[in-house]
């Protein structure tokens, strides 16, 4: 422990007391000195931190995800630009490397040696190059990510279309099963009815579905089966038939399902 110094002072007494001498610790300038040293350390550390911004950005970017590293790269480039400006204007660099001139004209050396500046230049050049790579890598990663998202969206759309097609096929199968179980004409005149419908279509070419239903007095489901048979024999082509009678198809939901199914499968 350091030796404590004391000094003798006169302390005046109160109304009822006499004054007397008193021994008290002497005042010291150590507190001011410590404050100046601490302030100098803060200034030096802050100056070094400003001169090495590209390095800090590079280290922070290494801990970031690849998609966001471009932020660290941009800050690294900004820090490198500041480094060059500082060297040109001799701000922090004068304190650290170049030195400064005092008020009486005396030249003081920098806190760090001038050759240390080459180390700072190498570190900042290398860190800035890494920052540029961060930016390029982030662009590539984000582009691939967007591309994969679009591929996934396309696959999802295809799956939806496939599910919709399966639903349509199931509806058609239900219609087909229902019409098979409930024919509206007897077995005796079924072949004759089929021939009459076929002859009517071949002769008139543009016969309407409503006319067929009215003339032959058959149900809509039965007509769907007859048209299906005619298409399978090559008498008519349902996609062409669908174009001719699209207004009628819109009004008839079941016939629309049959035509859609046949149009896809043929």
C-alpha positions as CSV (number, residue, x, y, z in Angstrom):
1,X,0.0,0.0,0.0
2,X,1.2,3.5,-0.7
3,X,2.1,5.8,2.1
4,X,-0.7,8.3,2.9
5,X,0.3,11.9,3.2
6,X,-1.3,14.3,5.8
7,X,-1.4,18.0,6.2
8,X,-2.2,20.3,9.2
9,X,-5.1,22.7,9.0
10,X,-6.7,25.1,11.4
11,X,-10.3,24.4,12.3
12,X,-12.2,27.3,13.8
13,X,-14.4,26.5,16.8
14,X,-18.0,27.3,17.5
15,X,-19.3,30.0,19.9
16,X,-18.5,27.8,22.9
17,X,-15.3,26.2,21.5
18,X,-11.8,27.4,20.7
19,X,-10.2,26.8,17.4
20,X,-7.6,24.1,17.0
21,X,-5.2,22.5,14.6
22,X,-6.3,19.3,12.8
23,X,-4.3,16.7,10.9
24,X,-6.1,15.6,7.6
25,X,-5.1,13.6,4.5
26,X,-3.4,15.7,1.9
27,X,-5.3,16.1,-1.5
28,X,-3.9,14.1,-4.4
29,X,-4.0,14.5,-8.2
30,X,-4.2,10.7,-8.8
31,X,-7.9,10.8,-9.5
32,X,-7.5,13.2,-12.3
33,X,-4.6,11.3,-13.7
34,X,-6.6,8.0,-13.7
35,X,-9.5,9.8,-15.4
36,X,-7.2,11.1,-18.2
37,X,-5.7,7.7,-18.7
38,X,-9.1,6.0,-18.9
39,X,-10.3,8.6,-21.4
40,X,-7.3,8.1,-23.5
41,X,-7.8,4.4,-23.6
42,X,-11.4,4.8,-24.7
43,X,-10.4,7.2,-27.5
44,X,-7.7,4.8,-28.7
45,X,-9.9,1.7,-28.6
46,X,-12.7,3.7,-30.4
47,X,-10.3,4.9,-33.1
48,X,-9.1,1.3,-33.7
49,X,-12.7,0.1,-33.8
50,X,-13.6,2.7,-36.4
51,X,-10.5,1.9,-38.5
52,X,-11.4,-1.8,-38.5
53,X,-15.1,-1.7,-39.3
54,X,-14.7,-4.1,-42.3
55,X,-13.2,-6.7,-40.0
56,X,-16.1,-6.4,-37.5
57,X,-18.6,-6.6,-40.3
58,X,-16.9,-9.7,-41.7
59,X,-17.0,-11.4,-38.3
60,X,-20.6,-10.6,-37.7
61,X,-21.6,-11.7,-41.2
62,X,-20.0,-15.1,-40.5
63,X,-22.5,-15.7,-37.8
64,X,-25.5,-14.6,-39.9
65,X,-27.6,-16.8,-42.2
66,X,-26.5,-16.8,-45.8
67,X,-29.7,-15.0,-47.0
68,X,-28.9,-12.0,-44.8
69,X,-25.1,-11.8,-45.1
70,X,-25.4,-9.1,-47.7
71,X,-26.2,-6.6,-44.9
72,X,-22.8,-7.3,-43.3
73,X,-21.1,-7.0,-46.7
74,X,-22.7,-3.6,-47.3
75,X,-21.5,-2.3,-43.9
76,X,-18.1,-3.7,-44.6
77,X,-17.8,-1.7,-47.8
78,X,-19.0,1.5,-46.1
79,X,-16.4,0.9,-43.4
80,X,-13.7,0.5,-46.0
81,X,-14.7,3.7,-47.6
82,X,-14.5,5.5,-44.2
83,X,-11.0,3.9,-43.7
84,X,-9.8,5.5,-47.0
85,X,-11.3,8.8,-46.2
86,X,-9.8,8.8,-42.7
87,X,-6.3,8.1,-44.1
88,X,-6.7,11.0,-46.5
89,X,-8.0,13.5,-43.9
90,X,-5.8,12.1,-41.0
91,X,-8.6,11.9,-38.4
92,X,-8.2,8.7,-36.3
93,X,-5.2,7.8,-38.4
94,X,-3.2,10.8,-37.1
95,X,-3.7,9.7,-33.5
96,X,-2.8,6.0,-34.3
97,X,-0.2,6.2,-37.0
98,X,0.9,9.6,-38.4
99,X,1.2,11.5,-35.2
100,X,0.2,15.1,-34.5
101,X,1.8,18.5,-34.0
102,X,1.4,20.1,-30.5
103,X,0.6,23.8,-29.9
104,X,4.3,24.6,-29.5
105,X,5.1,23.1,-32.9
106,X,6.5,19.8,-31.6
107,X,5.8,16.7,-33.6
108,X,4.4,13.8,-31.6
109,X,4.5,10.2,-32.9
110,X,1.3,8.1,-33.3
111,X,0.3,5.7,-30.5
112,X,1.0,2.8,-32.9
113,X,4.0,2.6,-35.2
114,X,3.5,3.7,-38.8
115,X,4.4,0.2,-40.1
116,X,1.3,-1.0,-38.2
117,X,-0.8,0.8,-40.8
118,X,0.2,-1.8,-43.4
119,X,-1.4,-4.5,-41.2
120,X,-4.6,-2.5,-40.9
121,X,-4.7,-2.1,-44.7
122,X,-4.2,-5.8,-45.3
123,X,-6.9,-6.7,-42.8
124,X,-9.4,-4.2,-44.3
125,X,-8.7,-5.2,-47.9
126,X,-9.2,-8.9,-47.0
127,X,-12.4,-8.2,-44.9
128,X,-13.9,-6.1,-47.7
129,X,-13.2,-8.9,-50.2
130,X,-15.1,-11.3,-47.9
131,X,-17.9,-8.7,-47.6
132,X,-18.2,-8.6,-51.4
133,X,-18.4,-12.4,-51.4
134,X,-21.2,-12.2,-48.8
135,X,-23.2,-10.0,-51.1
136,X,-22.7,-12.2,-54.2
137,X,-23.5,-15.4,-52.2
138,X,-26.7,-13.9,-50.7
139,X,-27.9,-12.9,-54.2
140,X,-27.3,-16.5,-55.5
141,X,-28.9,-18.1,-52.4
142,X,-32.0,-15.8,-52.6
143,X,-32.3,-16.4,-56.4
144,X,-32.3,-20.2,-55.9
145,X,-34.8,-19.9,-53.0
146,X,-37.2,-17.9,-55.2
147,X,-36.8,-20.4,-58.0
148,X,-37.5,-23.3,-55.6
149,X,-40.6,-21.5,-54.3
150,X,-41.9,-21.1,-57.9
151,X,-41.3,-24.8,-58.6
152,X,-43.2,-25.8,-55.4
153,X,-46.1,-23.5,-56.5
154,X,-46.2,-25.2,-59.9
155,X,-46.2,-28.7,-58.3
156,X,-49.0,-27.6,-55.9
157,X,-51.1,-26.4,-58.9
158,X,-50.5,-29.6,-60.7
159,X,-51.6,-31.6,-57.7
160,X,-54.7,-29.5,-57.4
161,X,-55.5,-30.1,-61.1
162,X,-54.9,-33.8,-60.6
163,X,-57.3,-33.9,-57.6
164,X,-59.9,-32.0,-59.5
165,X,-59.6,-34.4,-62.4
166,X,-60.0,-37.4,-60.1
167,X,-63.2,-35.8,-58.6
168,X,-64.6,-35.3,-62.1
169,X,-63.9,-39.0,-62.9
170,X,-65.6,-40.1,-59.8
171,X,-68.6,-38.0,-60.6
172,X,-68.7,-39.5,-64.1
173,X,-68.5,-43.0,-62.7
174,X,-71.4,-42.3,-60.4
175,X,-73.5,-41.0,-63.3
176,X,-72.5,-44.0,-65.4
177,X,-73.4,-46.5,-62.7
178,X,-76.7,-44.8,-62.0
179,X,-77.8,-44.9,-65.7
180,X,-76.8,-48.5,-66.0
181,X,-78.9,-49.5,-63.0
182,X,-82.0,-47.5,-64.2
183,X,-82.5,-47.7,-67.9
184,X,-85.7,-46.1,-69.1
185,X,-86.2,-48.2,-72.2
186,X,-86.7,-52.0,-72.4
187,X,-84.2,-54.4,-73.8
188,X,-86.4,-55.1,-76.8
189,X,-86.4,-51.7,-78.3
190,X,-83.0,-50.5,-77.1
191,X,-81.1,-51.4,-80.3
192,X,-83.8,-49.7,-82.4
193,X,-83.7,-46.6,-80.3
194,X,-79.9,-46.4,-80.7
195,X,-80.2,-46.8,-84.5
196,X,-82.9,-44.1,-84.7
197,X,-80.8,-41.6,-82.7
198,X,-77.7,-42.3,-84.7
199,X,-79.6,-41.9,-88.0
200,X,-81.1,-38.6,-86.8
201,X,-77.7,-37.3,-86.0
202,X,-76.1,-38.5,-89.2
203,X,-78.9,-37.0,-91.4
204,X,-79.4,-33.6,-89.8
205,X,-75.8,-33.1,-88.6
206,X,-76.8,-30.2,-86.2
207,X,-79.6,-31.8,-84.3
208,X,-80.0,-30.4,-80.8
209,X,-80.0,-32.4,-77.6
210,X,-83.3,-31.0,-76.6
211,X,-84.9,-32.2,-79.9
212,X,-83.5,-35.7,-79.3
213,X,-84.9,-35.8,-75.8
214,X,-88.3,-34.6,-77.0
215,X,-88.5,-36.7,-80.2
216,X,-87.5,-40.1,-78.8
217,X,-88.9,-39.6,-75.3
218,X,-85.8,-40.8,-73.5
219,X,-84.2,-39.6,-70.3
220,X,-81.2,-37.4,-70.2
221,X,-79.1,-40.2,-68.7
222,X,-80.0,-42.6,-71.4
223,X,-79.1,-40.0,-74.1
224,X,-75.6,-39.7,-72.5
225,X,-75.1,-43.5,-72.8
226,X,-76.2,-43.4,-76.5
227,X,-73.9,-40.5,-77.3
228,X,-71.0,-42.4,-75.6
229,X,-71.7,-45.5,-77.7
230,X,-71.9,-43.4,-80.9
231,X,-68.6,-41.8,-80.1
232,X,-66.9,-45.2,-79.5
233,X,-68.2,-46.5,-82.9
234,X,-66.9,-43.4,-84.7
235,X,-70.3,-42.1,-85.7
236,X,-69.7,-38.8,-83.9
237,X,-66.8,-37.0,-82.2
238,X,-67.7,-35.7,-78.8
239,X,-65.2,-32.8,-78.7
240,X,-66.7,-31.5,-81.9
241,X,-70.1,-32.2,-80.7
242,X,-69.3,-30.3,-77.5
243,X,-68.3,-27.2,-79.5
244,X,-71.6,-27.3,-81.4
245,X,-73.8,-27.7,-78.4
246,X,-71.8,-25.8,-75.7
247,X,-74.9,-23.7,-74.8
248,X,-76.9,-26.9,-74.1
249,X,-74.0,-28.4,-72.2
250,X,-73.9,-25.4,-69.9
251,X,-77.5,-25.9,-69.0
252,X,-77.1,-29.7,-68.4
253,X,-74.6,-30.4,-65.6
254,X,-74.5,-34.2,-66.1
255,X,-73.9,-34.0,-69.8
256,X,-71.2,-31.5,-69.2
257,X,-69.4,-34.0,-66.9
258,X,-69.7,-36.7,-69.5
259,X,-68.3,-34.6,-72.3
260,X,-65.5,-33.3,-70.1
261,X,-64.5,-36.9,-69.2
262,X,-64.7,-38.1,-72.8
263,X,-62.8,-35.0,-74.1
264,X,-59.9,-35.7,-71.7
265,X,-59.7,-39.4,-72.3
266,X,-60.1,-39.4,-76.0
